[in-house]
Amino acid sequence: MRDILEAVADGSLSPAEAEVRLSGYATTDAGRFDAARETRRGVPEAILAEGKTPDETATLAVAAVETSGRALVTRADTAHAEAVADALPDADIDRDARAKTVVAAAPEFERPDLDATVAIATGGTSDAEAAGEAAAVLREMGVDVERIEDVGVAHLGRVLDNLDTLREADVVVVAAGREGALPTVVAGLVDTPVIGLPVSTGYGHGGDGEAAVLGMLQSCTVLSAVNVDAGYIAGAQAGLIARAVADARDDDA
């Protein structure tokens, strides 16, 4: 502890960084940022912009970059994204407007690099938002991502045309709305872990992802399912599996 206090006193360590080393999180006016999550859990902490003001989101993003080198923001609209960019003028900003994600990284930040690939397949173009959120998390975890778009079960030939890519991946995330049948089909064709990501693209009775998540939970082929539109969770879970695969490859090398 004395070393930390001396570092703060001589200016080589900021108070926020010192707080993280002592408590594992940084306290701001907008909330507490869990800067130790990536070290503790292997998954980068995300700042959920939904329900937060742009200023609150930016404040947490600054704390994230200062303490961990990078901020990952999800469910961010244009105002949130602009606030983050304005608050971090020296950071490298990567925004996916469709996925509503923003990544702000310090110039010296180095992402991990894993020898593993996750394929993300969508039933339709409308599923791209949730799938993109999963992809953003995976990239920040250092995983190679293969996107396979619009291969819904209305035409099985679209899935079969991409079967080699699906089978070559270490993990597959499948995002689908409506009846949510695509993950079950994919899981019956590959021997890798499949994570179903139900999407709220349906309508009417069973819409808003209800039928999709129930269909995945009742799948007759082996797969796991996350909550509706939970791209971050699907991506993080796939990333943890991918890391285990990469570690195994390193041990065999």
C-alpha positions in Angstrom: 0.0 0.0 0.0 2.8 2.4 0.8 4.2 2.0 -2.7 0.8 3.1 -4.1 0.6 6.1 -1.9 4.1 7.2 -2.7 3.3 6.8 -6.5 0.3 9.0 -6.1 2.3 11.6 -4.1 5.0 11.8 -6.8 2.5 11.9 -9.6 3.4 8.6 -11.3 0.0 7.1 -10.4 -3.3 8.9 -10.6 -5.8 8.7 -7.7 -8.2 6.7 -9.9 -5.6 4.2 -10.8 -4.6 3.9 -7.1 -8.2 3.3 -6.1 -8.5 0.5 -8.7 -5.4 -1.2 -7.3 -6.7 -0.9 -3.8 -10.4 -1.7 -4.3 -10.7 -3.0 -7.8 -13.0 -0.3 -9.0 -13.0 3.4 -9.8 -15.6 5.8 -8.2 -17.0 8.6 -10.3 -20.0 11.0 -10.1 -21.8 8.7 -12.6 -21.1 5.4 -10.8 -18.4 2.9 -10.1 -16.4 1.3 -12.9 -15.3 -2.3 -12.4 -11.8 -1.9 -13.7 -10.7 -5.3 -12.4 -13.4 -7.3 -14.1 -11.2 -8.2 -17.1 -8.4 -9.5 -14.8 -10.8 -11.2 -12.4 -13.3 -12.6 -14.9 -11.5 -12.5 -18.3 -14.3 -10.3 -19.8 -13.9 -6.6 -20.4 -16.3 -4.5 -18.4 -19.0 -2.7 -20.5 -20.6 0.6 -19.9 -24.3 0.3 -20.6 -25.3 3.7 -22.0 -29.0 2.9 -22.1 -30.6 4.7 -19.1 -27.6 6.9 -18.6 -27.2 10.5 -19.8 -24.5 11.2 -22.4 -22.5 13.0 -19.7 -22.7 10.1 -17.3 -21.7 7.7 -20.0 -18.7 9.9 -21.0 -17.6 10.2 -17.3 -17.5 6.4 -16.9 -15.7 6.0 -20.3 -13.0 8.4 -19.1 -12.6 6.4 -15.9 -12.4 3.2 -18.0 -9.7 4.5 -20.3 -7.7 6.0 -17.4 -7.8 2.8 -15.4 -7.9 0.0 -17.9 -6.8 1.6 -21.2 -10.1 1.0 -23.0 -13.8 1.7 -22.7 -16.4 -0.5 -24.2 -19.8 1.2 -24.4 -23.0 -0.7 -25.4 -26.5 0.5 -26.3 -25.1 3.9 -27.2 -27.1 6.3 -29.4 -25.5 9.2 -31.3 -25.5 11.6 -28.3 -23.8 9.0 -26.1 -21.1 8.4 -28.8 -20.5 12.0 -29.4 -20.1 12.7 -25.6 -17.6 9.9 -25.3 -15.5 11.2 -28.3 -15.6 14.7 -27.0 -14.4 13.6 -23.5 -11.6 11.5 -24.9 -10.1 13.5 -27.8 -6.8 11.6 -27.7 -8.4 8.1 -27.7 -8.9 5.9 -30.7 -12.6 5.7 -31.3 -14.3 2.8 -33.0 -18.1 3.2 -33.3 -20.6 0.7 -34.8 -23.8 2.7 -35.2 -25.8 -0.3 -36.2 -24.7 -2.3 -33.1 -24.8 0.8 -30.9 -21.3 0.1 -29.6 -18.4 2.5 -29.0 -14.9 1.5 -28.2 -12.5 4.2 -27.0 -8.9 3.1 -26.5 -5.8 4.9 -25.3 -3.2 5.1 -28.1 -0.8 2.8 -26.2 -3.5 0.2 -25.4 -2.8 -3.3 -26.7 -5.7 -5.8 -27.1 -5.1 -9.4 -26.5 -4.6 -11.7 -29.5 -6.1 -15.2 -29.2 -5.6 -18.1 -31.5 -9.4 -18.8 -31.8 -12.3 -17.9 -34.0 -15.9 -17.4 -33.3 -18.5 -17.4 -36.1 -21.5 -15.1 -35.7 -24.5 -16.0 -37.9 -27.7 -14.1 -38.2 -31.1 -15.3 -39.4 -31.8 -11.9 -41.0 -30.4 -8.5 -41.5 -32.7 -7.3 -38.7 -30.6 -9.4 -36.2 -27.5 -7.4 -36.9 -27.7 -5.1 -33.9 -27.5 -7.8 -31.3 -25.0 -9.8 -33.4 -22.8 -6.7 -33.7 -22.8 -6.2 -29.9 -21.5 -9.8 -29.5 -18.9 -9.1 -32.1 -17.6 -6.0 -30.4 -17.1 -7.9 -27.1 -15.3 -10.7 -28.9 -12.9 -8.4 -30.7 -12.0 -6.7 -27.4 -11.3 -10.1 -26.0 -8.9 -10.7 -28.9 -10.9 -13.3 -30.8 -11.1 -13.5 -34.5 -14.7 -13.0 -35.7 -16.3 -14.4 -38.8 -19.7 -12.8 -39.6 -22.3 -14.8 -41.6 -25.3 -12.7 -42.4 -28.9 -13.4 -43.4 -28.9 -17.3 -43.4 -32.3 -17.9 -41.9 -34.2 -21.1 -42.1 -36.7 -19.9 -44.7 -34.0 -21.1 -47.2 -31.8 -23.8 -45.8 -29.5 -23.5 -48.7 -28.1 -20.3 -47.3 -26.9 -22.1 -44.2 -25.5 -25.0 -46.1 -23.5 -22.7 -48.4 -21.7 -21.4 -45.2 -21.4 -24.8 -43.5 -17.6 -25.0 -43.9 -17.1 -21.6 -42.2 -19.4 -22.6 -39.3 -17.6 -26.0 -38.8 -14.2 -24.4 -38.8 -15.1 -22.0 -36.0 -14.2 -22.8 -32.4 -17.6 -21.4 -31.2 -20.7 -20.3 -33.0 -23.1 -17.6 -31.9 -26.4 -17.6 -33.8 -28.7 -14.6 -33.6 -32.3 -15.1 -34.6 -35.7 -13.5 -34.0 -39.2 -14.6 -34.9 -39.4 -18.4 -34.0 -35.7 -18.6 -33.3 -35.2 -21.8 -35.3 -31.7 -21.1 -36.8 -29.6 -22.0 -33.7 -31.2 -25.4 -33.5 -30.5 -26.1 -37.2 -26.9 -24.9 -36.9 -26.3 -26.9 -33.7 -27.4 -30.0 -35.6 -24.8 -29.5 -38.2 -21.6 -28.6 -36.3 -19.6 -30.2 -33.5 -18.6 -27.0 -31.8 -20.4 -25.1 -29.0 -23.4 -23.1 -30.2 -24.8 -20.1 -28.3 -28.3 -19.0 -29.3 -28.9 -15.3 -29.2 -32.7 -14.6 -29.4 -33.5 -11.2 -31.0 -36.6 -9.1 -30.5 -37.4 -8.9 -34.2 -40.7 -10.8 -34.1 -44.2 -9.2 -33.8 -47.7 -10.2 -32.8 -48.2 -13.1 -30.5 -44.9 -14.4 -29.2 -43.1 -11.4 -30.6 -40.4 -9.2 -29.1 -38.1 -12.3 -28.8 -40.5 -14.3 -26.7 -41.0 -17.1 -29.2 -37.3 -17.0 -30.1 -36.0 -17.5 -26.6 -38.6 -20.2 -25.8 -37.7 -22.1 -29.0 -34.0 -22.0 -28.2 -34.6 -23.2 -24.6 -36.7 -26.1 -26.1 -34.0 -27.0 -28.7 -33.7 -30.7 -29.5 -30.1 -30.2 -30.4 -27.5 -29.2 -27.8 -27.0 -25.5 -27.5 -26.9 -22.8 -24.9 -29.2 -19.7 -25.0 -28.9 -16.2 -23.5 -31.6 -13.7 -22.9 -33.3 -11.7 -25.6 -31.0 -9.2 -27.3 -28.2 -10.0 -24.9 -25.4 -9.6 -27.4 -22.8 -8.7 -24.7 -23.5 -11.9 -22.8 -23.4 -14.1 -25.8 -20.2 -12.5 -27.0 -18.6 -12.8 -23.5 -19.6 -16.4 -23.1 -18.3 -17.3 -26.5 -15.1 -15.4 -25.8 -14.4 -17.4 -22.6 -14.8 -20.6 -24.5 -12.5 -19.3 -27.2 -9.9 -18.4 -24.6 -9.9 -21.9 -23.2 -9.5 -23.3 -26.8 -6.6 -20.9 -27.4 -4.9 -21.8 -24.1 -5.2 -25.5 -25.0 -3.6 -24.8 -28.4 -0.7 -23.0 -26.7 -0.2 -25.9 -24.3 0.0 -28.3 -27.2 2.4 -26.1 -29.2 
